[in-house]
């Protein structure tokens, strides 16, 4: 039996699918199951541990629209209206 191992692309973005025009950063982190609560999300955002579109963001209420991305602990997330193919 032959086993094929695929390497994960370190730059791959994990989709966060929303059904609204925008989502706030702390809500996106909860939706992506990164944070258990808004309070925890607030702390890591205000500590400067989250990047939005490649730049550190300390605004927990930052509005993210489809096409925006954010990063936390080396993982990258992409805001989408529907699951990418």
WOMO-V545153 format. One record per backbone hydrogen bond with DSSP energy under -0.5 kcal/mol. NH is the residue of the N-H (numbers start at 1). CO is the residue of the C=O. E is the energy in kcal/mol with one decimal. If there is no record, write none. Layout:
nh=NH co=CO e=E
nh=NH co=CO e=E
This chain:
nh=6 co=4 e=-0.5
nh=10 co=8 e=-0.6
nh=12 co=9 e=-1.8
nh=14 co=76 e=-3.3
nh=16 co=78 e=-3.0
nh=17 co=15 e=-0.5
nh=18 co=80 e=-3.0
nh=23 co=64 e=-2.1
nh=25 co=62 e=-2.0
nh=26 co=60 e=-2.0
nh=28 co=24 e=-2.5
nh=29 co=25 e=-2.1
nh=30 co=26 e=-1.6
nh=31 co=27 e=-2.8
nh=32 co=28 e=-2.1
nh=33 co=30 e=-1.6
nh=34 co=29 e=-2.5
nh=35 co=29 e=-1.2
nh=41 co=37 e=-1.9
nh=42 co=38 e=-2.7
nh=43 co=39 e=-1.7
nh=44 co=40 e=-2.0
nh=45 co=41 e=-2.4
nh=46 co=42 e=-2.6
nh=47 co=43 e=-1.5
nh=48 co=45 e=-1.8
nh=49 co=44 e=-2.3
nh=51 co=71 e=-2.0
nh=52 co=55 e=-3.2
nh=53 co=69 e=-2.8
nh=55 co=52 e=-1.7
nh=57 co=50 e=-2.6
nh=60 co=58 e=-0.8
nh=62 co=59 e=-1.6
nh=64 co=23 e=-3.0
nh=66 co=21 e=-0.5
nh=67 co=79 e=-2.8
nh=68 co=65 e=-2.7
nh=70 co=77 e=-2.1
nh=71 co=51 e=-2.5
nh=72 co=75 e=-2.1
nh=73 co=49 e=-0.5
nh=75 co=72 e=-1.8
nh=76 co=12 e=-0.6
nh=77 co=70 e=-3.1
nh=78 co=14 e=-2.4
nh=79 co=68 e=-2.9
nh=80 co=16 e=-2.5
